[in-house]
């Protein structure tokens, strides 16, 4: 089947924020979390770099008492991934539309 190569994922956010990576569907990448250090960014290189069409990559950046960010990339064969961005209210477990 068609595959998409991701050459790198770089996440930026406030120092101390938590970055959670998860891949669902047609992929073998395991979920993991990292903290953003003083550099205010983290490179997500632990996951696999080659994804099959149908895989869904989810990245969540959350911080204490701050609105977080949720991004979903849906891998599509032969085309760029589709992207969905949402916000995560402090203490919320589900992303919602940003205001």
Backbone bond lengths (Angstrom), bond angles and torsions (degrees), N, CA, C in turn:
res aa  C-N    CA-C-N  psi(-1)  N-CA   C-N-CA  omega(-1)  CA-C   N-CA-C  phi
1 X - - - 1.441 - - 1.523 111.21 -
2 X 1.306 115.47 168.43 1.467 121.43 179.63 1.523 110.29 -66.87
3 X 1.320 115.07 144.26 1.460 120.48 178.70 1.512 109.79 -132.03
4 X 1.315 115.40 155.30 1.456 122.17 178.31 1.516 108.54 -121.39
5 X 1.316 116.41 131.37 1.466 120.73 177.90 1.524 108.82 -95.38
6 X 1.326 116.05 125.81 1.459 122.25 174.99 1.524 105.90 -103.66
7 X 1.327 116.46 118.41 1.461 119.79 -175.35 1.520 112.44 -87.11
8 X 1.311 118.57 -13.55 1.459 120.13 176.33 1.512 111.55 172.39
9 X 1.308 115.51 146.26 1.458 122.10 174.89 1.523 107.08 -124.26
10 X 1.326 116.13 121.61 1.455 121.42 179.55 1.519 107.43 -117.57
11 X 1.335 116.93 125.82 1.461 121.96 -179.24 1.519 108.45 -113.25
12 X 1.328 116.05 133.21 1.462 121.50 177.10 1.517 109.15 -115.28
13 X 1.315 115.84 146.56 1.457 120.85 179.00 1.510 110.10 -178.20
14 X 1.317 117.15 -178.92 1.462 120.17 -179.23 1.527 111.46 -69.01
15 X 1.321 116.07 146.00 1.470 120.41 177.09 1.523 109.36 -55.65
16 X 1.329 116.55 136.32 1.455 122.19 -179.91 1.510 114.68 92.28
17 X 1.346 117.49 -11.72 1.464 120.19 178.95 1.528 109.53 -67.31
18 X 1.311 116.15 154.39 1.462 122.89 -179.61 1.521 108.57 -101.14
19 X 1.333 116.75 131.38 1.463 123.00 177.47 1.521 108.00 -112.07
20 X 1.325 116.72 122.24 1.465 121.56 178.36 1.525 108.47 -113.56
21 X 1.331 116.59 130.81 1.462 123.76 179.83 1.522 107.82 -115.78
22 X 1.342 115.82 133.65 1.463 120.28 177.12 1.518 108.60 -146.34
23 X 1.317 116.54 141.64 1.457 121.95 176.61 1.526 107.73 -123.65
24 X 1.324 116.20 129.85 1.462 121.53 -179.34 1.520 109.48 -119.54
25 X 1.303 116.01 160.59 1.462 120.37 176.81 1.502 111.71 85.23
26 X 1.302 116.43 -130.02 1.464 122.25 -171.48 1.522 112.20 -87.56
27 X 1.323 116.31 66.82 1.463 120.19 178.02 1.521 109.61 -154.89
28 X 1.313 114.84 163.26 1.460 120.34 -179.22 1.518 112.71 -114.81
29 X 1.318 117.92 3.00 1.465 120.63 -178.08 1.525 109.68 -67.41
30 X 1.316 116.30 134.76 1.466 121.35 178.38 1.518 110.46 -86.92
31 X 1.347 116.90 148.04 1.465 118.89 177.14 1.526 110.96 -66.83
32 X 1.321 116.40 150.22 1.464 120.45 174.76 1.523 109.17 -155.79
33 X 1.311 115.47 163.21 1.463 121.17 177.07 1.519 109.45 -128.04
34 X 1.322 115.13 153.67 1.465 122.41 176.44 1.512 107.92 -142.38
35 X 1.311 116.17 160.90 1.463 122.13 172.63 1.519 108.43 -105.74
36 X 1.322 115.93 143.35 1.462 119.97 176.41 1.519 107.73 -82.52
37 X 1.324 116.24 125.97 1.464 121.96 -178.21 1.530 110.51 -84.55
38 X 1.292 116.37 -170.18 1.471 121.47 -178.18 1.524 113.61 -59.51
39 X 1.331 116.52 -24.39 1.468 119.85 -179.90 1.528 111.90 -67.89
40 X 1.334 116.38 -11.56 1.463 123.86 177.33 1.529 113.80 68.92
41 X 1.334 117.05 20.40 1.457 120.12 175.66 1.520 109.78 -152.57
42 X 1.318 115.01 158.89 1.458 120.92 177.24 1.529 107.85 -142.48
43 X 1.307 115.63 136.03 1.465 121.55 178.44 1.527 107.60 -95.39
44 X 1.324 115.83 124.12 1.460 121.28 -179.45 1.520 108.11 -94.05
45 X 1.307 116.68 94.55 1.460 120.44 -177.11 1.521 112.06 -116.78
46 X 1.328 118.00 -0.69 1.452 120.72 -176.00 1.528 112.99 -73.00
47 X 1.340 116.93 -31.52 1.459 120.35 -179.03 1.507 111.71 -71.76
48 X 1.319 116.12 166.65 1.463 119.68 177.17 1.516 109.59 -65.76
49 X 1.318 117.12 156.97 1.458 120.78 -177.49 1.521 113.23 -101.11
50 X 1.328 117.97 -13.68 1.459 122.08 -178.38 1.529 107.98 -113.10
51 X 1.334 117.26 118.18 1.468 121.84 -175.40 1.519 110.06 -117.85
52 X 1.325 116.40 139.72 1.457 122.08 177.07 1.520 110.28 -81.19
53 X 1.328 115.78 153.25 1.467 120.52 174.47 1.524 108.35 -56.24
54 X 1.308 116.79 136.26 1.458 121.80 -178.24 1.518 113.58 102.70
55 X 1.337 117.93 -17.92 1.467 120.54 178.19 1.533 109.26 -68.84
56 X 1.325 115.95 146.81 1.465 121.71 178.56 1.522 107.88 -124.59
57 X 1.325 116.10 118.58 1.466 122.35 178.18 1.522 107.72 -99.58
58 X 1.329 116.94 128.29 1.458 121.53 178.25 1.520 109.64 -121.39
59 X 1.335 115.74 130.22 1.461 121.78 179.03 1.521 107.24 -125.72
60 X 1.329 115.74 127.50 1.463 121.91 -178.46 1.521 108.37 -124.56
61 X 1.335 117.11 127.10 1.462 122.87 177.61 1.522 107.13 -116.00
62 X 1.327 117.03 117.85 1.463 120.85 -178.74 1.517 110.20 -131.68
63 X 1.312 115.10 149.12 1.459 121.65 178.11 1.520 109.33 -138.94
64 X 1.300 115.38 160.58 1.452 120.57 -178.85 1.525 111.24 -62.67
65 X 1.321 117.18 124.51 1.470 124.64 176.33 1.534 113.36 57.34
66 X 1.341 117.31 28.24 1.462 121.07 178.09 1.524 109.17 -129.01
67 X 1.322 116.30 152.56 1.456 120.54 174.61 1.525 107.36 -71.54
68 X 1.317 116.61 129.95 1.457 121.73 -178.68 1.518 111.93 -97.79
69 X 1.316 115.42 -179.95 1.463 122.75 -177.24 1.515 109.13 -125.20
70 X 1.333 116.17 139.42 1.453 123.33 176.71 1.524 107.21 -126.49
71 X 1.338 116.85 128.97 1.464 121.59 176.64 1.522 108.67 -129.30
72 X 1.327 115.58 131.93 1.470 121.75 176.96 1.524 108.02 -118.53
73 X 1.331 115.94 126.99 1.464 122.22 175.03 1.523 107.74 -111.44
74 X 1.319 116.62 122.95 1.469 121.55 177.49 1.520 107.35 -104.62
75 X 1.338 116.11 118.47 1.467 121.48 -177.08 1.524 109.11 -75.83
76 X 1.337 115.90 128.98 1.458 122.33 -179.78 1.527 108.63 -123.56
77 X 1.292 117.39 133.45 1.463 121.75 -178.48 1.514 112.91 -62.13
78 X 1.321 116.83 125.74 1.448 121.98 174.70 1.518 115.30 75.14
79 X 1.324 118.41 3.85 1.469 121.76 179.88 1.523 108.70 -137.10
80 X 1.318 115.34 163.90 1.467 119.87 175.74 1.530 108.96 -63.65
81 X 1.342 117.72 149.60 1.471 119.78 177.80 1.528 110.76 -61.25
82 X 1.336 115.91 147.22 1.464 118.88 172.12 1.522 106.82 -80.60
83 X 1.332 116.85 151.85 1.463 121.08 -174.62 1.523 109.73 -129.71
84 X 1.325 115.42 136.94 1.459 122.53 176.13 1.523 107.16 -128.49
85 X 1.328 116.94 125.72 1.468 121.84 177.96 1.520 109.22 -114.75
86 X 1.335 116.15 136.40 1.465 123.46 178.48 1.520 108.47 -140.02
87 X 1.325 115.55 171.52 1.470 122.07 175.56 1.523 109.18 -107.92
88 X 1.336 115.88 157.91 1.460 122.13 176.43 1.526 106.43 -125.24
89 X 1.336 116.40 111.51 1.465 120.65 -179.88 1.525 109.69 -67.47
90 X 1.339 118.74 150.87 1.470 120.99 178.70 1.533 110.79 -54.08
91 X 1.314 116.56 127.22 1.459 122.39 178.89 1.529 114.51 83.31
92 X 1.318 118.33 -7.03 1.479 121.26 -178.23 1.528 110.25 -79.91
93 X 1.311 115.60 150.50 1.466 119.89 177.10 1.525 111.49 -101.57
94 X 1.335 117.28 -17.44 1.471 120.77 -179.60 1.522 110.55 -117.50
95 X 1.326 117.34 142.03 1.465 119.89 175.44 1.528 110.27 -72.50
96 X 1.319 115.70 156.79 1.464 121.31 178.44 1.529 108.17 -143.80
97 X 1.333 115.27 170.66 1.467 119.60 178.47 1.513 109.85 -60.40
98 X 1.317 116.59 142.61 1.458 121.26 178.62 1.526 109.37 -78.90
99 X 1.315 116.02 142.33 1.468 119.09 179.43 1.505 111.36 -96.99
